[in-house]
Amino acid sequence: MAKNDPVNDRYNPPGLGSNDFERFQFSELEVGDLFWQSNQPGDNLSWRKENQTQAKNLRKQTIHNFDARAIVWQKI
């Protein structure tokens, strides 16, 4: 009979409520991709890449310039 032993299980997937982020540089994103400036939960604003140098703040609907090497995060 199978045993439920979470301490010794080799595969323990993240919970449903957790957010997994992957780190990228702004220049690596495609136009139209969603991204965040932080991988921390809380008041983390979402952005949409508009072109190679600008992104739109989706809450305020304003356009901002981004450095191509800026570190951004995408949910996976």
Residue pairs with C-beta under 8 A, 6 or more apart in sequence:
6 12
14 20
19 39
19 41
19 75
20 75
20 76
21 36
21 39
21 73
21 74
21 75
21 76
22 73
22 74
22 75
22 76
23 39
23 71
23 72
23 73
24 35
24 71
24 72
24 73
24 74
25 68
25 69
25 70
25 71
25 72
26 35
26 49
26 55
26 66
26 67
26 68
26 69
26 70
26 71
26 72
27 52
27 68
27 69
29 35
29 49
29 72
29 74
30 49
31 49
31 50
31 51
31 52
32 48
32 49
33 48
33 49
33 74
34 46
34 47
34 48
34 58
34 74
34 75
35 46
35 47
35 48
35 49
35 55
35 72
35 73
35 74
36 44
36 45
36 46
36 47
36 72
36 73
36 74
36 75
37 44
37 45
37 47
37 72
37 73
38 44
38 73
39 73
45 57
45 58
45 59
46 58
46 59
47 55
47 56
47 57
47 58
47 72
48 55
48 56
48 58
49 55
50 56
50 63
52 68
53 65
53 66
53 68
54 63
54 64
54 65
54 66
55 63
55 64
55 66
56 62
56 63
56 64
57 63
57 64
66 72
